[in-house]
Amino acid sequence: MISTDAPAVGSTRHPSRLHRLTRVTWRQHRATLLTLGGLAAALAAFMLAAGLRGHALYPAYIRNHCGPTVAPGLIVRAGSPSCRQLGGQFPWLGYPFNAREAVLLLGNNFLNSYPNEVTLAMLALFLLTGMFLGAPLLARELGQGTFRFAWTQGTNPVRWCVTKLILLGGAAVVAGAGLGALGAWSLQPFNLIAETGSRWQGGQFETTVVTAAAWAGFAFALGAFSGTLFRRTVPAMAATLAAMGALLVATFSKFNALLLSFHPLTAADNVQAAQTGLATATKPVRLLDLAMNTSVNRLNAGPPGSLLLRGWYTGPDGHRLSGAPAATLIRAFDKLNGTQWPAWLNAHHDTFVVSYQPGGRYWILQGVAGGALFLLALLLGAATVGLVVRSRGARIRGRRPGPG
Amino acid sequence: VTTLVSAAGADTVEAGRRPSGLARLAWVTWRQHRAALIGLAVFVAVMAAYAVVYGLAMRGVTTYRCVGPGSARVPCQILFEANYAAWLSGFLVPVVIGMFVGAPLLAREYSTATNRFAWTQSAGRTWPTLAKLILLGLAVLAAGALSGALAQWADVAPDSQSSMVFSGWIPDIFASAPVTEAAAALLCYALGVLAGVLTRRVVPAMAATAAAFTALAQLGYGRLYYWMLGFGVRRASYPGLGASQLTGRAASRHAPGGRFGLHQAVGPTVYGPGPAVRWLDQGWYADAHGHPLRGAALLRVIQHPWRLTQLHDTFWVTYQPANRFWLFQSVLGGAELLLALLLGALALWLVRRRNA
């Protein structure tokens, strides 16, 4: 009786192995987790405050026709007293000067800079996760030699490593997804007012619920892999910073453009030409294709919700304009203002053609971008486990104790 | 006799071959920190390459129509990168230097306990530490100055039409000038060293360095910079600026009149002929006698600012002229340098005070 009862009592007292590993993981990394969690909470609170204010004010802003219009060289906002009042209440709208600084031509107020700043802060947080949580994860054990003790206990080093990677990586992915969802919601009114923001825009595209989770997971996996590879914390952190920075630069400058320009649709859109204008080369004078990379919103004509990619002028025969007809078009553009431009094109049977990515493909492209990052993260995680399996620590674990 | 001769001979030979104390310290510093120094050189080279590519792209951008229809399109969008390019240089370079060169410098000695050996040799602890701090500090200064010089070249376009966006007086660009960036790099390095001495652990010291420098940069360029540029301002009439519709709207936020903050970098030809202004501090609408407009008179101007001259009113500004740029660079850079020296001295004092 006694002998059969004893294990039952023991099993209720002892938590499961996963529970114990979770507890040890928390104990080892609580300082980093608390710091990163605090930063994430601060960012979330900021986005929540801006989002609540924006969502509350947006209906009145539109009802009073306060939305901006485009004029040559600058974005013009309605100047009625009610719009001024609403603009003043909108979170850091800057109407038109913000508290300290004003840039008239390109706009540098909160409305314009908020999407950039919030997405930059999110990506910076993911980078910090990779550097401060991922990189020291195994590098510290390996660098300080504590793996000799930690990996020769009851738990297999591979299981130990996999559990840590899953627990901490999972936390990073969940936090990334949460921040991405909150960020997208908070940016909605800013995008709807549509001075510069759009969900297609570089930065916002990388920080939706899908891609933010993928970037967070990737950064963590990259850090863990660097730590296992270099076996020293500081070089691993530097490598994580360099690799993540390089991938971000490549994504913003190349990969995004490649992904978003995949198999676009085309449409004739002379109204768009009034806003887009034209680009020319001087010697010899000729028309250039316009790289647009702008989304369709209240300020831009085009298929709703789509991303306009490129624009070019075609003649009545449907071919790109060149030679004398192109020179005529350039001379006419210099004389006319924007509003007369579509009528001139119609009268001369010229057409402005745009290539675009339809709005319905947004989440497919998100899935491709996020899926590629998740796949990379999984590969890095697998490579980390592979390095642990091959490491001396794991071999120590597998060796039978000698006579000494 | 034999013993004496051989000993003297050996000493003479060794004295001739042995390098000086400073050279030996430099050699030890190089051996200990060569990975960090090589990494720093690679990082600065990458940043320099980016500055050159960006600067060349900037110089090509004026050939396109970036004002008017199509202004928000590529290739004009390179203009939107202006602040990021400056920020990358003025903020990221010092932070990376502080985190990866400054913070591990003494924190590693403490955390791995190698200080027990290194600081109990004949040289003691003060001179080797001081030599390390100075030698690496000089490398940090050089890296900051080089990165700043390239960023300044890349960011400050020669095109006066764009000079509101690319003026060296814009806070981000001001922070990435050679003087201020070199001083900021040294300051962040000193912060890292001090954080390492205080925490005695590398990773927390790196985190503390990044956090402290971010806070200092925010304070410096979010507050102190505008405060500094309010000193010794000149006063001039600038009707071209007052006639701008946007200036009228800015004034309307500050009813019932009087001075309001402009805090804006401006180029020489943006608002037509005017004083040699580079930084606008404050502005106010005034009547022909120079009295600030209030009430109905102000409202009339605000609603129709382009009729400023017809209404016989004018617009006054306080401003900083172009020739004071390097003066303010020296003031801000000097303050950062002084703070860096104080933090370095504090770190050294803590090292001396503690038992190895």
Interface residues (C-beta under 8 A of the other chain):
Chain A: A31 T35 P72 G73 L74 G79 R84 G88 Y95 P96 F97 A99 R100 E101 A102 V103 L104 L105 L106 N108 F132 P136 T196 T233 V234 P235 M237 A238 L241 A274 Q275 T276 G277 L278 A279 T282 L290 A291 M292 N293 T294 G338 W341
Chain B: A35 G39 T63 Y64 R65 V67 G68 P69 G70 S71 A72 R73 V74 P75 Q77 L79 F80 N83 V96 F100 P104 R108 M164 V165 I170 P171 V202 V203 P204 M206 A207 G222 Y226 S244 L246 R249 A250 S252 R253 G261 L262 H263 Q264
